[in-house]
Amino acid sequence: MLTLFLTTFATVFLAELGDKTQLATIAISGSAKDPKAVFFASASALVLASLLGVLAGGSIALLIDPNILKVFAALGFVLIGLKLLWPLTQKA
C-alpha cells in the first residue's frame, strides 16, 4: 500500500507542477487578500477532481479489464506526445 501511495503521489505531484491549475492558483493568490483561502480552495478542488477520477476509474475497471485500460491510457499518452512532436518534424 505504501508503494502505491508513493507512486501515485509522485505521479500526480509531477503532473501538476507547472500545469494550468497551478498557474491559475498563482494568479489568484497574487491578487487575493487571503492566500490561505486560495490554498484551501485549490487543494479542495484538486481533492474533489481526484475523487471523481478514482470513482470513474473504479467504475470503468469493473466493466473493462484493467490491463486493457492501461493499454488505452498508454496509447493515449503516445498519441498526445506524437501530436505535440509532429510540428517539429514539419520545420526540418
PyMOL commands that place a pseudoatom at each C-alpha (Angstrom):
pseudoatom trace, name=CA, resn=MET, resi=1, chain=A, elem=C, hetatm=0, pos=[0.000, 0.000, 0.000]
pseudoatom trace, name=CA, resn=LEU, resi=2, chain=A, elem=C, hetatm=0, pos=[2.847, 2.397, 0.777]
pseudoatom trace, name=CA, resn=THR, resi=3, chain=A, elem=C, hetatm=0, pos=[4.378, 1.784, -2.644]
pseudoatom trace, name=CA, resn=LEU, resi=4, chain=A, elem=C, hetatm=0, pos=[1.054, 2.535, -4.342]
pseudoatom trace, name=CA, resn=PHE, resi=5, chain=A, elem=C, hetatm=0, pos=[0.650, 5.678, -2.234]
pseudoatom trace, name=CA, resn=LEU, resi=6, chain=A, elem=C, hetatm=0, pos=[4.142, 6.966, -3.035]
pseudoatom trace, name=CA, resn=THR, resi=7, chain=A, elem=C, hetatm=0, pos=[3.863, 6.140, -6.736]
pseudoatom trace, name=CA, resn=THR, resi=8, chain=A, elem=C, hetatm=0, pos=[0.503, 7.882, -7.003]
pseudoatom trace, name=CA, resn=PHE, resi=9, chain=A, elem=C, hetatm=0, pos=[1.714, 10.885, -5.013]
pseudoatom trace, name=CA, resn=ALA, resi=10, chain=A, elem=C, hetatm=0, pos=[4.850, 11.294, -7.128]
pseudoatom trace, name=CA, resn=THR, resi=11, chain=A, elem=C, hetatm=0, pos=[2.961, 10.874, -10.399]
pseudoatom trace, name=CA, resn=VAL, resi=12, chain=A, elem=C, hetatm=0, pos=[0.232, 13.378, -9.535]
pseudoatom trace, name=CA, resn=PHE, resi=13, chain=A, elem=C, hetatm=0, pos=[2.684, 15.830, -7.954]
pseudoatom trace, name=CA, resn=LEU, resi=14, chain=A, elem=C, hetatm=0, pos=[4.910, 15.857, -11.029]
pseudoatom trace, name=CA, resn=ALA, resi=15, chain=A, elem=C, hetatm=0, pos=[1.929, 16.028, -13.389]
pseudoatom trace, name=CA, resn=GLU, resi=16, chain=A, elem=C, hetatm=0, pos=[0.534, 19.043, -11.536]
pseudoatom trace, name=CA, resn=LEU, resi=17, chain=A, elem=C, hetatm=0, pos=[3.762, 21.065, -11.471]
pseudoatom trace, name=CA, resn=GLY, resi=18, chain=A, elem=C, hetatm=0, pos=[3.507, 23.928, -13.911]
pseudoatom trace, name=CA, resn=ASP, resi=19, chain=A, elem=C, hetatm=0, pos=[0.099, 22.956, -15.262]
pseudoatom trace, name=CA, resn=LYS, resi=20, chain=A, elem=C, hetatm=0, pos=[-2.731, 25.420, -15.837]
pseudoatom trace, name=CA, resn=THR, resi=21, chain=A, elem=C, hetatm=0, pos=[-4.230, 24.671, -12.414]
pseudoatom trace, name=CA, resn=GLN, resi=22, chain=A, elem=C, hetatm=0, pos=[-1.060, 25.738, -10.668]
pseudoatom trace, name=CA, resn=LEU, resi=23, chain=A, elem=C, hetatm=0, pos=[-0.753, 28.816, -12.877]
pseudoatom trace, name=CA, resn=ALA, resi=24, chain=A, elem=C, hetatm=0, pos=[-4.361, 29.786, -12.116]
pseudoatom trace, name=CA, resn=THR, resi=25, chain=A, elem=C, hetatm=0, pos=[-3.703, 29.333, -8.399]
pseudoatom trace, name=CA, resn=ILE, resi=26, chain=A, elem=C, hetatm=0, pos=[-0.614, 31.549, -8.641]
pseudoatom trace, name=CA, resn=ALA, resi=27, chain=A, elem=C, hetatm=0, pos=[-2.584, 34.224, -10.483]
pseudoatom trace, name=CA, resn=ILE, resi=28, chain=A, elem=C, hetatm=0, pos=[-5.445, 34.170, -7.998]
pseudoatom trace, name=CA, resn=SER, resi=29, chain=A, elem=C, hetatm=0, pos=[-3.217, 34.160, -4.919]
pseudoatom trace, name=CA, resn=GLY, resi=30, chain=A, elem=C, hetatm=0, pos=[-1.211, 37.066, -6.286]
pseudoatom trace, name=CA, resn=SER, resi=31, chain=A, elem=C, hetatm=0, pos=[-4.257, 39.297, -6.156]
pseudoatom trace, name=CA, resn=ALA, resi=32, chain=A, elem=C, hetatm=0, pos=[-6.041, 37.738, -3.183]
pseudoatom trace, name=CA, resn=LYS, resi=33, chain=A, elem=C, hetatm=0, pos=[-6.163, 39.275, 0.257]
pseudoatom trace, name=CA, resn=ASP, resi=34, chain=A, elem=C, hetatm=0, pos=[-6.278, 35.841, 1.879]
pseudoatom trace, name=CA, resn=PRO, resi=35, chain=A, elem=C, hetatm=0, pos=[-3.778, 33.399, 0.300]
pseudoatom trace, name=CA, resn=LYS, resi=36, chain=A, elem=C, hetatm=0, pos=[-4.808, 30.704, 2.808]
pseudoatom trace, name=CA, resn=ALA, resi=37, chain=A, elem=C, hetatm=0, pos=[-8.330, 30.704, 1.367]
pseudoatom trace, name=CA, resn=VAL, resi=38, chain=A, elem=C, hetatm=0, pos=[-6.863, 30.277, -2.134]
pseudoatom trace, name=CA, resn=PHE, resi=39, chain=A, elem=C, hetatm=0, pos=[-4.725, 27.385, -0.891]
pseudoatom trace, name=CA, resn=PHE, resi=40, chain=A, elem=C, hetatm=0, pos=[-7.601, 25.566, 0.787]
pseudoatom trace, name=CA, resn=ALA, resi=41, chain=A, elem=C, hetatm=0, pos=[-9.951, 26.165, -2.140]
pseudoatom trace, name=CA, resn=SER, resi=42, chain=A, elem=C, hetatm=0, pos=[-7.443, 24.935, -4.741]
pseudoatom trace, name=CA, resn=ALA, resi=43, chain=A, elem=C, hetatm=0, pos=[-6.456, 21.947, -2.576]
pseudoatom trace, name=CA, resn=SER, resi=44, chain=A, elem=C, hetatm=0, pos=[-10.131, 21.052, -2.103]
pseudoatom trace, name=CA, resn=ALA, resi=45, chain=A, elem=C, hetatm=0, pos=[-10.755, 21.330, -5.846]
pseudoatom trace, name=CA, resn=LEU, resi=46, chain=A, elem=C, hetatm=0, pos=[-7.819, 19.008, -6.574]
pseudoatom trace, name=CA, resn=VAL, resi=47, chain=A, elem=C, hetatm=0, pos=[-9.056, 16.514, -3.985]
pseudoatom trace, name=CA, resn=LEU, resi=48, chain=A, elem=C, hetatm=0, pos=[-12.564, 16.573, -5.482]
pseudoatom trace, name=CA, resn=ALA, resi=49, chain=A, elem=C, hetatm=0, pos=[-11.229, 16.159, -9.038]
pseudoatom trace, name=CA, resn=SER, resi=50, chain=A, elem=C, hetatm=0, pos=[-9.083, 13.252, -7.843]
pseudoatom trace, name=CA, resn=LEU, resi=51, chain=A, elem=C, hetatm=0, pos=[-12.089, 11.679, -6.127]
pseudoatom trace, name=CA, resn=LEU, resi=52, chain=A, elem=C, hetatm=0, pos=[-14.054, 11.870, -9.365]
pseudoatom trace, name=CA, resn=GLY, resi=53, chain=A, elem=C, hetatm=0, pos=[-11.142, 10.264, -11.199]
pseudoatom trace, name=CA, resn=VAL, resi=54, chain=A, elem=C, hetatm=0, pos=[-10.907, 7.444, -8.674]
pseudoatom trace, name=CA, resn=LEU, resi=55, chain=A, elem=C, hetatm=0, pos=[-14.651, 6.812, -8.767]
pseudoatom trace, name=CA, resn=ALA, resi=56, chain=A, elem=C, hetatm=0, pos=[-14.721, 6.861, -12.565]
pseudoatom trace, name=CA, resn=GLY, resi=57, chain=A, elem=C, hetatm=0, pos=[-11.631, 4.660, -12.807]
pseudoatom trace, name=CA, resn=GLY, resi=58, chain=A, elem=C, hetatm=0, pos=[-13.006, 2.196, -10.299]
pseudoatom trace, name=CA, resn=SER, resi=59, chain=A, elem=C, hetatm=0, pos=[-16.340, 2.021, -12.091]
pseudoatom trace, name=CA, resn=ILE, resi=60, chain=A, elem=C, hetatm=0, pos=[-14.773, 1.575, -15.514]
pseudoatom trace, name=CA, resn=ALA, resi=61, chain=A, elem=C, hetatm=0, pos=[-12.411, -1.082, -14.130]
pseudoatom trace, name=CA, resn=LEU, resi=62, chain=A, elem=C, hetatm=0, pos=[-15.475, -3.130, -13.134]
pseudoatom trace, name=CA, resn=LEU, resi=63, chain=A, elem=C, hetatm=0, pos=[-16.621, -3.137, -16.752]
pseudoatom trace, name=CA, resn=ILE, resi=64, chain=A, elem=C, hetatm=0, pos=[-13.308, -3.329, -18.606]
pseudoatom trace, name=CA, resn=ASP, resi=65, chain=A, elem=C, hetatm=0, pos=[-10.193, -5.341, -17.763]
pseudoatom trace, name=CA, resn=PRO, resi=66, chain=A, elem=C, hetatm=0, pos=[-7.666, -3.018, -16.019]
pseudoatom trace, name=CA, resn=ASN, resi=67, chain=A, elem=C, hetatm=0, pos=[-4.878, -4.222, -18.344]
pseudoatom trace, name=CA, resn=ILE, resi=68, chain=A, elem=C, hetatm=0, pos=[-6.897, -3.077, -21.359]
pseudoatom trace, name=CA, resn=LEU, resi=69, chain=A, elem=C, hetatm=0, pos=[-7.441, 0.293, -19.645]
pseudoatom trace, name=CA, resn=LYS, resi=70, chain=A, elem=C, hetatm=0, pos=[-3.682, 0.610, -19.130]
pseudoatom trace, name=CA, resn=VAL, resi=71, chain=A, elem=C, hetatm=0, pos=[-3.060, -0.116, -22.811]
pseudoatom trace, name=CA, resn=PHE, resi=72, chain=A, elem=C, hetatm=0, pos=[-5.609, 2.519, -23.867]
pseudoatom trace, name=CA, resn=ALA, resi=73, chain=A, elem=C, hetatm=0, pos=[-4.128, 5.047, -21.429]
pseudoatom trace, name=CA, resn=ALA, resi=74, chain=A, elem=C, hetatm=0, pos=[-0.620, 4.354, -22.723]
pseudoatom trace, name=CA, resn=LEU, resi=75, chain=A, elem=C, hetatm=0, pos=[-1.757, 4.674, -26.330]
pseudoatom trace, name=CA, resn=GLY, resi=76, chain=A, elem=C, hetatm=0, pos=[-3.496, 7.926, -25.472]
pseudoatom trace, name=CA, resn=PHE, resi=77, chain=A, elem=C, hetatm=0, pos=[-0.312, 9.374, -23.993]
pseudoatom trace, name=CA, resn=VAL, resi=78, chain=A, elem=C, hetatm=0, pos=[1.712, 8.193, -27.006]
pseudoatom trace, name=CA, resn=LEU, resi=79, chain=A, elem=C, hetatm=0, pos=[-0.765, 9.837, -29.389]
pseudoatom trace, name=CA, resn=ILE, resi=80, chain=A, elem=C, hetatm=0, pos=[-0.664, 13.086, -27.407]
pseudoatom trace, name=CA, resn=GLY, resi=81, chain=A, elem=C, hetatm=0, pos=[3.138, 13.007, -27.466]
pseudoatom trace, name=CA, resn=LEU, resi=82, chain=A, elem=C, hetatm=0, pos=[3.228, 12.371, -31.207]
pseudoatom trace, name=CA, resn=LYS, resi=83, chain=A, elem=C, hetatm=0, pos=[0.766, 15.180, -31.815]
pseudoatom trace, name=CA, resn=LEU, resi=84, chain=A, elem=C, hetatm=0, pos=[2.964, 17.542, -29.788]
pseudoatom trace, name=CA, resn=LEU, resi=85, chain=A, elem=C, hetatm=0, pos=[6.094, 16.445, -31.657]
pseudoatom trace, name=CA, resn=TRP, resi=86, chain=A, elem=C, hetatm=0, pos=[4.539, 16.494, -35.140]
pseudoatom trace, name=CA, resn=PRO, resi=87, chain=A, elem=C, hetatm=0, pos=[5.055, 20.260, -35.751]
pseudoatom trace, name=CA, resn=LEU, resi=88, chain=A, elem=C, hetatm=0, pos=[8.766, 19.846, -35.042]
pseudoatom trace, name=CA, resn=THR, resi=89, chain=A, elem=C, hetatm=0, pos=[9.096, 17.356, -37.909]
pseudoatom trace, name=CA, resn=GLN, resi=90, chain=A, elem=C, hetatm=0, pos=[7.461, 19.815, -40.302]
pseudoatom trace, name=CA, resn=LYS, resi=91, chain=A, elem=C, hetatm=0, pos=[10.091, 22.519, -39.683]
pseudoatom trace, name=CA, resn=ALA, resi=92, chain=A, elem=C, hetatm=0, pos=[13.042, 20.317, -40.600]
for i in range(1, 92): cmd.bond("trace and resi %d" % i, "trace and resi %d" % (i + 1))
show_as sticks, trace
zoom trace
